[in-house]
Amino acid sequence: MLAEIRRATVPTGVLVAGFFDGDVAAAFEHTVVPAWFWPVDEFSEPLRSAGFIGFERCQRPARDGRRAHAAIAALVE
């Protein structure tokens, strides 16, 4: 899927992916469908393998009963 997104993204394009941040990749029950926690470094590797570069990360720790979140912005080569 990431390789197809990479293929369809113009040069100098950016993909921003948001996800639940966690210490290990693990599924958990969510309101609508099961969701996953992902470590930021582990989430970056498939993006790199698909041809994305130039990663910028933003992480928000868990607080006020909300789960930790992260986002990665990745550039197309």
Steps between C-alpha positions, in 0.01 A plus 500: 500500500778746589682426175182588306458823698864580426448427130197729483667788687669767290871575550548730802157388626442433868315220678384570856401193700342525845479206738482389864848512652616207713809316620413186300274422205183371660129487417237642732124541496384833363152647469435393140765244401810351661792744488876474546772665702826544306847609613607799290826340384320180400234697311771692309670191357221393258482862377875496434475164325224637273725787387406783733773716655542807721297397798376754752330374813253649741398316815234583757517308826196339659310743723154572634388144424609525135744261336841614378506602134773554245526628146770457239544723197696325225624649173513332162850468349 
